[in-house]
Amino acid sequence: MRRELLIDAVPGEVRAALVEDGEVAEVHIDRDGHRSPVGNIYLGRVEAVEPSLQAAFVALPGGGQPGFLAAKHLGALAAGQPGPRRVERLLHQGQLVLVEVTRDPLGDKGPGLTTLVTLPGRLLVYHPFRDGNVLSGAIRDEAERDRLEAIAARAAGAVGDGGFIVRTAAQKEDETALLDEARALHGSWLDLRDRAARAREPVCLKQDLPPLQRTLRDLARPQLARIAVEGYALHAEARGYLARHMPELLPLLEVHDDAAPLFEAAGVEAAIDAALETRLDMAGGGWITIEPVEALTAVDVNSGDGTAESGREQTGFTTNLRAAALIARQLRLRDLGGMVLVDFIHMESPKHRDRVLDALREALAGDRSPCAVLGWSRMGLCELTRRRGRATLPDLLAGGHAGPAGRRARSVETAGYDALRRLRAEAAARPGATLSVTAHPDVIEWLGAGGRPEAMAALAGKPPRLTADAGLSVEATVIQADR
């Protein structure tokens, strides 16, 4: 499989796309003001203990919704405690507790928390409160697994407590590099633990890396065919990080400076547009609809044109096989999580039903988020789960904005970032020209605030003219060169 990592950025937003055999598999968007707290470590204060929920609500620094800490995630506090793990036995109101964010806030729900904090590196993830080591399932070579297991055992012995997850990137790495990173992660943990012990108020003890560096740490692998970034400034930043931490990947890094923007040329913009659609047509006939609701995501499979009675079973089976692959891609692309119910076309044959489940499992195998295909319900629906973590791609792009039937509309913020990218492209195509931006009044207001006028002047080479037009939709921005 050919894998490519593509990265684009404008002031305030970094986007990354993972492309596999020409198909856009993942899109990650990180924006100023909406930075995901997942992976951050805090000293929080317990606001309330709810025995009926077997959970506690924890106030984090900076305000916002309190985090949700379930009893099953109290392992670090329960160690050595006799009896069952009851939240009221381990926590009390006003207590300071060390937690890591595992899930973004979702709707009216605060971020998910755990006391089993982790410290990720490029090659290893250190678990201070868990003994034993785990190897990435993507490492399949038995000899390499044996070698890495032995190194991980020596690393755990060197630091004295906790255990490690050996990441996929550790394959073929020198033992010295692995042991050095293990000691560095353990040192970071000791420093973090000491700062937590001295603190008397909620405080952020560790923030994850900035967006570009985090993207390279988590997604850059030797198995990639290339790492392409938009523009020379971003290329220089990426090159600096790779030179310090992953010099072996420098030959994969290239700059994209063609007239067509990187994400457009690679089909990423089209995939992002499709992620806002409820209905997706399938090559060969039929379509699926994807409808996320509060508690689950509902997917419906349709065959399209009717078929003769004698061909209904085969038509449903072949359509379901196509749909299984598309559903898996869209769950990963949109980053949908939780319970998913799929209403496949009815099939009488148990063999056909089993093969559709197998096809769905195979298509989900490449997903980095854990997925489980549970099988058929009594009502004939396919049940599966996918781990929920960050905000979904449609939610980030659209917020609560409804578009035409069957589609969600871009928010003002998304339209504003789209305008910045188009302004950059127009400036590259017409160097020296004065550009004008005409957009919905809300978009113009967004572009004129928060330091974005200076950003636009830097992107265009000179300040553009901004004109509000209430007749335009939020998504319809016009950029042209003044004569």
C-alpha positions as CSV (number, residue, x, y, z in Angstrom):
1,M,0.0,0.0,0.0
2,R,1.3,3.5,-0.9
3,R,0.8,5.9,1.9
4,E,1.4,9.7,1.8
5,L,1.3,12.3,4.5
6,L,0.2,15.8,3.3
7,I,0.3,18.9,5.5
8,D,-1.0,22.4,4.8
9,A,-1.2,25.4,7.1
10,V,-2.4,29.0,7.2
11,P,-2.2,31.3,10.2
12,G,-4.3,29.7,12.9
13,E,-4.9,26.4,11.3
14,V,-2.9,23.3,10.5
15,R,-4.4,20.5,8.3
16,A,-2.9,17.0,7.8
17,A,-4.2,14.3,5.5
18,L,-3.2,10.6,5.3
19,V,-3.7,9.2,1.8
20,E,-3.6,5.5,1.2
21,D,-3.5,4.2,-2.4
22,G,-5.0,7.4,-3.6
23,E,-7.9,7.4,-1.1
24,V,-8.0,10.0,1.6
25,A,-8.1,7.9,4.8
26,E,-7.7,10.6,7.6
27,V,-8.0,14.3,7.9
28,H,-6.8,16.1,11.0
29,I,-7.5,19.8,11.6
30,D,-6.0,21.8,14.4
31,R,-7.1,25.4,15.0
32,D,-6.2,28.2,17.4
33,G,-8.8,28.5,20.1
34,H,-10.1,24.9,19.4
35,R,-6.9,23.0,20.2
36,S,-7.7,19.5,21.4
37,P,-6.8,18.9,25.0
38,V,-6.4,15.2,24.4
39,G,-3.0,14.1,25.8
40,N,-2.7,17.0,28.1
41,I,-2.0,16.3,31.7
42,Y,-3.5,18.4,34.5
43,L,-3.7,18.6,38.2
44,G,-7.5,19.1,38.6
45,R,-9.8,19.6,41.6
46,V,-12.7,17.2,42.3
47,E,-15.9,19.3,42.1
48,A,-18.4,16.5,42.8
49,V,-18.4,12.7,43.5
50,E,-21.4,10.8,42.1
51,P,-21.7,7.3,43.6
52,S,-24.8,6.6,41.5
53,L,-22.7,7.2,38.3
54,Q,-19.5,5.8,39.8
55,A,-17.8,8.9,38.5
56,A,-16.4,12.2,39.6
57,F,-16.4,15.7,37.9
58,V,-13.1,17.4,38.0
59,A,-12.5,21.1,37.4
60,L,-9.5,21.8,35.2
61,P,-7.5,25.0,34.9
62,G,-8.8,27.6,32.5
63,G,-12.5,27.0,33.3
64,G,-14.9,25.3,30.9
65,Q,-16.8,22.1,31.5
66,P,-15.5,19.9,34.3
67,G,-13.9,16.7,33.1
68,F,-15.6,13.3,33.6
69,L,-13.6,10.7,35.6
70,A,-15.1,7.3,35.7
71,A,-14.3,4.8,38.4
72,K,-12.8,2.4,35.9
73,H,-10.2,5.0,35.1
74,L,-9.0,5.4,38.8
75,G,-6.4,2.7,38.5
76,A,-3.6,5.0,39.6
77,L,-5.4,5.8,42.9
78,A,-6.7,2.3,43.4
79,A,-3.3,0.6,43.5
80,G,-2.8,-1.1,46.8
81,Q,-6.3,-0.2,48.0
82,P,-8.3,-3.2,49.4
83,G,-11.9,-3.8,48.4
84,P,-13.8,-2.9,45.2
85,R,-12.9,0.2,43.2
86,R,-15.6,2.6,44.4
87,V,-15.3,6.3,43.5
88,E,-16.6,7.5,46.9
89,R,-13.8,5.5,48.6
90,L,-11.0,7.0,46.4
91,L,-12.1,10.6,45.9
92,H,-13.6,13.4,47.9
93,Q,-14.8,16.9,47.0
94,G,-11.9,19.4,46.9
95,Q,-9.2,16.8,46.3
96,L,-6.5,17.5,43.8
97,V,-6.0,14.7,41.4
98,L,-3.5,14.1,38.5
99,V,-5.4,13.3,35.3
100,E,-4.9,13.0,31.5
101,V,-7.5,14.0,28.9
102,T,-8.5,11.0,26.8
103,R,-11.5,12.5,25.0
104,D,-12.5,15.9,23.7
105,P,-15.5,17.6,25.1
106,L,-18.6,16.4,23.1
107,G,-21.7,18.6,23.1
108,D,-22.7,19.3,26.7
109,K,-20.3,16.6,28.0
110,G,-16.9,17.6,29.4
111,P,-13.6,16.0,28.4
112,G,-13.0,12.4,29.4
113,L,-10.3,11.8,32.0
114,T,-8.1,9.1,33.4
115,T,-5.6,8.9,36.2
116,L,-3.5,6.4,34.2
117,V,-1.4,9.1,32.6
118,T,1.0,8.4,29.7
119,L,4.0,10.2,28.3
120,P,4.3,9.6,24.5
121,G,7.6,9.8,22.6
122,R,8.4,9.1,19.0
123,L,9.3,5.4,19.6
124,L,7.8,4.6,23.0
125,V,4.9,5.6,25.3
126,Y,5.7,5.5,29.0
127,H,3.0,4.2,31.4
128,P,4.1,5.2,35.0
129,F,1.3,3.2,36.6
130,R,1.2,0.1,34.5
131,D,3.7,-2.7,34.7
132,G,4.6,-4.8,31.7
133,N,5.3,-3.8,28.1
134,V,3.2,-3.9,25.0
135,L,4.2,-3.9,21.3
136,S,2.3,-2.3,18.6
137,G,0.2,-4.8,16.7
138,A,1.5,-3.3,13.4
139,I,4.9,-4.9,14.2
140,R,4.4,-8.3,12.7
141,D,7.9,-9.6,12.1
142,E,8.5,-12.2,14.8
143,A,12.3,-11.7,15.0
144,E,11.8,-7.9,15.3
145,R,9.1,-8.4,18.0
146,D,11.5,-10.6,20.0
147,R,14.2,-8.0,19.7
148,L,12.0,-5.1,20.7
149,E,10.5,-7.1,23.6
150,A,13.9,-7.7,25.0
151,I,14.9,-4.0,24.6
152,A,11.6,-2.9,26.2
153,A,12.3,-5.2,29.2
154,R,15.8,-3.6,29.6
155,A,14.2,-0.1,29.4
156,A,11.7,-0.9,32.1
157,G,14.4,-2.3,34.2
158,A,16.5,0.8,33.7
159,V,13.8,3.2,34.8
160,G,12.7,1.0,37.7
161,D,8.9,1.4,37.5
162,G,6.1,1.4,35.0
163,G,6.0,0.0,31.5
164,F,6.2,0.9,27.9
165,I,4.2,0.7,24.7
166,V,6.6,0.1,21.8
167,R,5.3,2.2,18.9
168,T,5.4,1.1,15.2
169,A,8.1,3.7,14.5
170,A,10.4,1.7,16.8
171,Q,10.9,-1.0,14.1
172,K,14.6,-1.3,13.1
173,E,15.6,1.4,15.6
174,D,18.9,1.2,17.4
175,E,18.7,0.0,21.0
176,T,20.6,3.0,22.2
177,A,17.9,5.3,20.7
178,L,15.1,3.3,22.5
179,L,16.9,3.3,25.8
180,D,17.7,7.0,25.6
181,E,14.1,7.8,24.9
182,A,12.9,5.6,27.7
183,R,15.2,7.4,30.2
184,A,14.0,10.8,28.8
185,L,10.4,9.9,29.2
186,H,11.0,8.6,32.8
187,G,12.8,11.9,33.6
188,S,9.9,13.9,32.3
189,W,7.6,11.9,34.5
190,L,9.6,12.5,37.6
191,D,9.7,16.2,36.9
192,L,5.9,16.3,36.2
193,R,5.2,14.3,39.4
194,D,7.3,16.7,41.5
195,R,5.6,19.8,40.1
196,A,2.2,18.2,40.9
197,A,3.3,17.5,44.4
198,R,4.2,21.1,45.0
199,A,1.1,22.6,43.4
200,R,-1.8,23.8,45.5
201,E,-4.2,24.8,42.7
202,P,-5.3,23.2,39.4
203,V,-2.6,23.6,36.8
204,C,-1.6,22.3,33.4
205,L,1.4,20.1,33.8
206,K,2.0,19.0,30.2
207,Q,0.6,20.1,26.9
208,D,1.0,18.0,23.8
209,L,3.3,19.2,21.0
210,P,2.2,21.9,18.6
211,P,0.1,20.7,15.7
212,L,2.8,20.3,13.0
213,Q,5.2,18.5,15.4
214,R,2.4,16.3,16.8
215,T,1.4,15.3,13.3
216,L,4.9,14.3,12.3
217,R,5.4,12.4,15.6
218,D,2.2,10.4,15.3
219,L,1.8,9.9,11.5
220,A,5.3,10.1,10.0
221,R,6.7,6.6,9.4
222,P,9.4,5.0,7.2
223,Q,6.6,3.2,5.4
224,L,5.4,6.4,3.9
225,A,6.1,7.1,0.2
226,R,6.4,10.8,0.8
227,I,5.7,13.6,3.2
228,A,4.5,16.7,1.3
229,V,4.0,20.1,2.8
230,E,2.5,23.3,1.3
231,G,5.0,26.0,0.9
232,Y,8.6,26.7,1.8
233,A,8.0,28.1,5.3
234,L,6.1,25.0,6.4
235,H,8.8,22.8,4.8
236,A,11.5,24.5,6.8
237,E,9.6,24.0,10.0
238,A,9.0,20.3,9.2
239,R,12.6,19.8,8.1
240,G,13.8,21.2,11.4
241,Y,11.7,18.8,13.5
242,L,12.6,15.8,11.4
243,A,16.3,16.6,11.5
244,R,16.2,16.7,15.3
245,H,13.9,13.7,15.9
246,M,13.6,11.6,12.7
247,P,16.5,12.3,10.4
248,E,15.9,9.0,8.6
249,L,12.7,10.4,7.2
250,L,14.2,13.6,5.7
251,P,14.5,12.0,2.3
252,L,10.7,11.6,2.2
253,L,10.1,15.3,2.8
254,E,9.2,17.5,-0.2
255,V,7.7,20.9,-0.7
256,H,4.7,21.4,-2.8
257,D,4.8,24.7,-4.7
258,D,2.7,24.0,-7.8
259,A,-0.1,26.3,-8.9
260,A,-2.7,23.9,-7.8
261,P,-2.8,23.7,-4.0
262,L,-1.6,20.5,-2.4
263,F,-4.9,19.4,-0.9
264,E,-6.8,20.1,-4.2
265,A,-4.3,18.3,-6.3
266,A,-4.4,15.2,-4.0
267,G,-8.2,15.1,-3.8
268,V,-8.3,16.0,-0.1
269,E,-10.6,19.1,-0.6
270,A,-13.1,16.9,-2.4
271,A,-12.9,14.3,0.4
272,I,-13.6,17.1,3.0
273,D,-16.6,18.2,1.0
274,A,-17.9,14.7,0.9
275,A,-17.6,14.4,4.7
276,L,-20.3,17.1,5.0
277,E,-22.7,15.1,2.9
278,T,-25.3,12.8,4.3
279,R,-25.6,10.7,1.1
280,L,-22.7,9.2,-0.7
281,D,-23.2,7.4,-4.0
282,M,-21.2,4.2,-4.7
283,A,-19.5,3.4,-8.0
284,G,-21.4,0.5,-9.5
285,G,-24.7,1.6,-8.1
286,G,-26.4,2.2,-4.8
287,W,-25.6,4.7,-2.0
288,I,-25.3,5.0,1.7
289,T,-26.6,7.7,4.1
290,I,-24.8,8.6,7.4
291,E,-26.8,10.2,10.1
292,P,-25.0,10.9,13.4
293,V,-27.3,11.5,16.4
294,E,-26.7,12.1,20.1
295,A,-26.3,8.4,21.1
296,L,-25.1,6.7,18.0
297,T,-24.4,6.9,14.2
298,A,-27.0,5.4,11.9
299,V,-25.9,4.2,8.4
300,D,-28.4,3.0,5.8
301,V,-27.5,1.1,2.6
302,N,-29.6,1.4,-0.5
303,S,-29.3,-0.5,-3.8
304,G,-30.9,2.1,-6.0
305,D,-32.8,0.7,-8.9
306,G,-35.0,-2.2,-8.1
307,T,-34.1,-5.7,-9.3
308,A,-36.0,-8.8,-10.3
309,E,-37.0,-11.2,-7.6
310,S,-34.5,-13.7,-8.7
311,G,-31.6,-11.3,-8.5
312,R,-32.5,-9.5,-5.3
313,E,-30.3,-11.6,-3.0
314,Q,-27.2,-11.2,-5.2
315,T,-27.8,-7.5,-5.8
316,G,-28.1,-6.9,-2.1
317,F,-25.0,-8.9,-1.3
318,T,-22.8,-7.2,-3.9
319,T,-24.1,-3.8,-2.9
320,N,-23.4,-4.5,0.8
321,L,-19.9,-5.5,0.0
322,R,-19.2,-2.2,-1.7
323,A,-21.0,-0.4,1.1
324,A,-18.8,-2.1,3.8
325,A,-15.6,-0.7,2.3
326,L,-17.2,2.8,1.9
327,I,-18.6,2.8,5.5
328,A,-15.2,1.9,7.0
329,R,-13.5,4.7,5.0
330,Q,-16.1,7.3,6.1
331,L,-16.0,6.3,9.7
332,R,-12.3,6.8,9.7
333,L,-12.3,10.0,7.6
334,R,-15.1,11.6,9.6
335,D,-13.7,10.2,12.9
336,L,-17.1,9.0,14.0
337,G,-17.1,7.1,17.2
338,G,-19.3,5.3,19.7
339,M,-22.1,2.9,18.7
340,V,-22.7,2.6,14.9
341,L,-25.8,0.8,13.5
342,V,-25.7,-0.2,9.8
343,D,-28.9,-1.2,8.0
344,F,-27.5,-3.3,5.2
345,I,-29.8,-4.5,2.5
346,H,-31.5,-7.6,3.7
347,M,-29.8,-10.9,2.8
348,E,-31.4,-14.3,3.4
349,S,-28.1,-16.3,3.0
350,P,-26.2,-16.8,6.3
351,K,-23.0,-17.2,4.1
352,H,-23.6,-13.8,2.5
353,R,-24.2,-12.2,5.9
354,D,-21.0,-13.6,7.3
355,R,-19.0,-12.5,4.3
356,V,-20.3,-8.9,4.7
357,L,-19.2,-8.9,8.3
358,D,-15.8,-10.2,7.3
359,A,-15.5,-7.5,4.6
360,L,-16.4,-4.8,7.2
361,R,-13.8,-6.2,9.6
362,E,-11.2,-6.3,6.9
363,A,-11.9,-2.7,5.8
364,L,-11.7,-1.5,9.4
365,A,-8.4,-3.3,10.1
366,G,-6.3,-0.3,9.0
367,D,-8.1,2.1,11.3
368,R,-5.8,3.5,14.1
369,S,-8.9,3.8,16.4
370,P,-10.0,0.5,17.9
371,C,-13.1,-0.9,16.2
372,A,-15.2,-3.9,17.0
373,V,-17.8,-5.5,14.7
374,L,-20.3,-7.0,17.1
375,G,-22.5,-8.8,14.5
376,W,-26.2,-8.8,13.6
377,S,-28.9,-7.6,16.0
378,R,-32.3,-9.4,16.4
379,M,-33.7,-6.7,14.1
380,G,-31.2,-7.4,11.4
381,L,-28.9,-4.4,12.0
382,C,-25.1,-4.7,12.0
383,E,-23.7,-3.4,15.2
384,L,-20.2,-2.1,15.6
385,T,-18.3,0.3,17.8
386,R,-15.4,2.7,17.2
387,R,-13.5,4.4,19.9
388,R,-14.6,8.0,20.3
389,G,-11.8,10.6,21.0
390,R,-11.7,13.9,19.2
391,A,-14.5,16.0,17.7
392,T,-15.7,14.6,14.4
393,L,-14.6,16.2,11.2
394,P,-18.1,17.3,10.2
395,D,-18.6,18.9,13.7
396,L,-15.4,20.8,13.4
397,L,-16.2,22.0,9.9
398,A,-19.8,22.8,10.4
399,G,-20.4,23.2,14.1
400,G,-24.2,23.4,14.5
401,H,-24.8,24.9,11.0
402,A,-27.4,23.1,8.9
403,G,-27.1,23.3,5.1
404,P,-29.4,22.2,2.3
405,A,-31.2,18.9,2.7
406,G,-28.6,16.1,3.0
407,R,-25.7,18.3,3.8
408,R,-24.1,20.3,6.6
409,A,-22.9,23.8,5.9
410,R,-19.5,25.2,6.7
411,S,-19.3,27.5,9.7
412,V,-18.1,31.1,9.6
413,E,-14.8,30.0,10.9
414,T,-14.3,27.3,8.4
415,A,-15.3,29.6,5.6
416,G,-12.8,32.1,6.9
417,Y,-9.9,29.7,6.8
418,D,-11.0,28.6,3.3
419,A,-10.8,32.3,2.3
420,L,-7.2,32.6,3.7
421,R,-6.2,29.6,1.6
422,R,-7.8,30.9,-1.5
423,L,-6.2,34.3,-0.9
424,R,-2.8,32.6,-0.7
425,A,-3.4,30.8,-4.0
426,E,-4.6,33.9,-5.8
427,A,-1.6,35.9,-4.5
428,A,0.7,33.2,-5.9
429,A,-1.0,33.3,-9.3
430,R,-1.0,37.1,-9.5
431,P,2.1,38.3,-7.7
432,G,2.0,42.0,-7.0
433,A,-1.7,42.4,-7.6
434,T,-4.0,44.0,-5.0
435,L,-6.7,41.4,-4.2
436,S,-10.2,42.0,-3.0
437,V,-12.2,39.6,-0.8
438,T,-16.0,39.8,-1.0
439,A,-17.9,37.6,1.4
440,H,-20.8,37.3,3.8
441,P,-20.7,40.0,6.5
442,D,-20.0,37.4,9.3
443,V,-17.0,36.1,7.3
444,I,-15.7,39.6,6.7
445,E,-16.0,40.3,10.4
446,W,-14.1,37.2,11.2
447,L,-11.3,38.0,8.7
448,G,-11.0,41.5,10.2
449,A,-10.4,40.3,13.8
450,G,-7.9,38.5,15.8
451,G,-4.7,39.5,14.0
452,R,-6.0,38.1,10.7
453,P,-5.6,41.4,8.8
454,E,-1.9,41.1,9.3
455,A,-2.0,37.5,8.3
456,M,-3.8,38.3,5.1
457,A,-1.3,41.0,4.3
458,A,1.5,38.5,4.7
459,L,-0.2,35.9,2.6
460,A,-1.1,38.3,-0.2
461,G,2.0,40.5,-0.1
462,K,-0.2,43.5,0.7
463,P,-3.4,44.1,2.6
464,P,-6.5,43.0,0.6
465,R,-9.7,44.9,0.3
466,L,-12.5,43.4,2.3
467,T,-16.1,43.9,1.1
468,A,-19.2,42.5,2.9
469,D,-22.1,41.3,0.7
470,A,-25.2,40.1,2.6
471,G,-26.4,38.5,-0.6
472,L,-23.7,35.8,-0.5
473,S,-24.0,32.7,1.6
474,V,-21.4,32.0,4.3
475,E,-19.6,29.5,2.0
476,A,-19.5,31.7,-1.1
477,T,-16.4,33.9,-1.0
478,V,-15.3,35.8,-4.1
479,I,-11.6,36.7,-4.4
480,Q,-10.3,38.7,-7.4
481,A,-7.6,41.0,-8.5
482,D,-8.4,44.7,-8.6
483,R,-7.7,46.4,-11.9
